[in-house]
Amino acid sequence: MLLLGLVLGGNAAAAEGTFDGTTWIGGDVNISEAVRGPLVAVGGDVRVTAPVSGRMHIAGGDVKIASSAPVTGDVNVAAGDLTVDGSINGNLHAAGGSVKINSIITGDASIAAGKLELGPAARIQGKLTFRGNDLRQDPAAQVVGGIERHEGSRHWHQHMTGERFLHGWLWTAGLMVLAAFIAAALPGASDRMARELRERPGVTLLLGLVSVVTIPVAAVLLMITIIGVPIGVLAILVYAVLLLVGYVWLAVIVGGMLLDRVKPQTTALAGWRVGMAMLAMLAIALLVRLPYVGDLTHFVAVVIGVGMIVAVMFRARPSAGALAA
């Protein structure tokens, strides 16, 4: 799982946001050397100009896969604008405002975009599934497995309208501000949560899953009785806040972990913590917009975030009892 890889990933390599040579995060990301193994890249502008032997996951504002960058494996991309000139020996899943394909794809292609353009060198050997309203196909372009269109389908129409797009990014901006506040104001609590996740990842996930599933059920059961209605309503409100805060706090933890690996000497500086928390929140927001895996990514992020909060709360209870004694 991509999100778990970002949270619990390996040791850092050199600067400019590269981890183990296969994970890149930065404002402008240029992958100009061959990559062996899965590639993860998140940035404002992402350029892939060298071969990639493995699956590829990219999120960015402007993403380009050059003709000099053949990919051996499936490719998942979320981008404002995506250009694919390099061949893909696998399947392509992409979501974006504008997508242009001008290369060979040996598998299926699933595209959700405002506009999809198939250039003269485009050859999709599998099936093309397109969710959007504007498909432009060059006469020389080939789709061997046929084209399935979902023009104006309810789900993608809602997410591709300008109003929904604007509201979505305004919401993301608000989450980034909240992440910045938590990173600056609560470094101690963030450190404790990061420790729980590092030392007891399985327990953290289990606590998060149990909390996410059982709290609303308990609240509904309380509301069945008249006397329990106020408590049940309060529980639902607290539950909603817990989901939101857990989701955002995970971005703070991810940002802190990345900072520990890239620039450990700056971990104690509030400005760096805030910047990395906001960048991580943006990265997660881009990941949850990926087709097929976006909903799962969002759920996992919420579960991990809630699990960290609950784990720290449970661990703090014995200390409080000892103090009272």
Residue, then its C-alpha position, 0 to 999 in steps of 0.5 A: m500500500l502506497l500510503l503505508g510505504l510513505v509512513l513506514g518506508g525505508n531509510a533515506a538516501a541523498a537529498e532532494g527528497t529521494f528515499d532508497g532511490t525509488t521514492w521522490i517528494g519535492g516541488d520539482v521532481n526529475i527522475s533522470e536515472a534508471v529505477r529498479g523497483p516500484l517508483v513513487a513520486v509526488g511533486g508540483d512538476v514530475r518528469v520521468t526521463a529514464p527507464v523504470s523497471g517496476r510499478m509506478h505511482i505518481a501524483g503531481g500538478d504537471v506530470k510527463i513520462a518521456s519517450s526515453a522512459p519506458v515503464t515495465g509495470d502498471v502505472n497509477v497517476a493523479a495529475g492536473d496535466l499528464t503526458v505519456d510519451g514513454s511505453i508502458n508494459g502494463n496497465l495505466h490508471a490515470a485521473g487528471g484534468s487533461v491526459k495525453i497518450n502518445s505511446i504503446i500501452t500493452g495492457d488496459a488503460s483506465i482514464a478519468a479526465g476532463k480531456l483525453e487526447l490519443g496521439p498518432a503514436a498511441r497504441i493501447q493493446g488492451k481496453l480503454t475505459f474513459r470517464g469524461n466528456d472530451l475524447r480526441q483520437d488521432p486517425a492513426a491512434q489504435v485501441v485494440g481492445g475497444i473503447e468504453r465511454h462513461e460520458g456524463s456518468r454521475h460520479w465522475h461528472q460531479h468530480m469533474t465540474g469546476e465547482r466541485f474541483l474548486h471546493g475540493w481544493l479549498w477543503t484541501a487548503g483548509l486541511m493543510v492549514l490545520a496540519a500546519f497548526i498541529a505541527a507547530a502547536l503540538p510537537g510533543a503529542s506528534d512525537r508520541m504518536a509517531r513512536e506508537l506507529r513505529e514501535r507498534p504498527g499492528v496494534t495502532l492499525l487494530l485500534g484504529l479499525v476497531s474505533v472507526v467501526t464501533i464508535p458509530v454503532a455504539a452511538v446509534l445504540l445509545m440513541i435508541t433510548i430517549i435518555g441516551v439521545p444527547i450522549g449519542v449525538l455528542a458521540i457522533l460529533v466527537y467521532a466526526v472530529l476524531l476522523l478529521v483530526g486523525y486524518v490530518w494528524l497522520a499527514v503531520i506524522v508522515g511529514g515528520m518522518l520524512l523530515d527525520r530522514v531528509k534533514p534530521q538536523t532541522t526536526a526541532l525547527a517549527g518552520w520545517r515541521v510545518g512545511m513538511a506537514m503541509l507537503a505531506m497533507l497535499a501528497i495524501a490529498l493527491l493520493v486519495r484522488l487516484p481512481y480505484v485506490g483513492d477511497l482505500t487510501h483515504f480509509v487507511a489514512v483515517v484508520i492509522g490516524v485514529g489508531m495513533i490517537v487512541a493508542v496514545m490515549f490508552r497509554a496515557r491512562p496508566s500514567a494518570g492513575a499512577l499520579a492519582a495514587 
